Amino acid sequence: MPNRPHPNNRIYAESIRRFYLDQGLSLRKISSLMLRDYGIRIAHTTIVKILRDLGIDTSKSGSGGMRTAVCPCCGRSHKVHRSRYTMSQGRCGPAGPHRPWAHYCDEVCWRVHLEEKCKGQQAARRMVEDIIGKLLPPEARCHFVDGNSSNVIRRNIKVYTSTLGHLAEHRRMENGST
């Protein structure tokens, strides 16, 4: 006896389409959201089948796996894999400072971004070293309170003794706590 589609699959198809296309979620995440939101367990293969029935290409090599992004350095449109595009956009809003690589169209634009970012970091380190009168250890990190690395003034810079402390500060900032 052939497998018949579950009668409620049509009801959930729009949610699955929205999760996959609009929010760019993975099949695993869609499966867990369907369980959380609707109380149904749905296999990855069933999700793929529903998406294909809707006419959505789910292959990684096909057009379903690609999105169009704009390079912030040169302004060109370019194609990126769906997962990388989603990573650059962030799950809860615009791209953050920790996922910038997915924006740039090529290595040259990424290097231009890094050089600009590093200028502020290097200037901040030099300023702090001049103030304290000795070199900072290599593991020390300068953090810009306002998020602008070109704003190299004393009250805008915090120094962390490790990368872990610096990342913890960014997590606190993302969560909205001060």
Secondary structure, 3 states (H helix, E strand, C coil): CCCCCCCCHHHHHHHHHHHHHHCCCCHHHHHHHHHHHHCCCCCHHHHHHHHHHCCCCCCCCCHHHEEEEECCCCCCEEEEEHHHHHHHHCCCCCCCCCCHHHCCCCHHHHHHHHHHHHHHHHHHHHHHHHHHCCCCCCCCEEEECCCCCCCCCHHHEEEECCHHHHHHHHHHHHHCCC
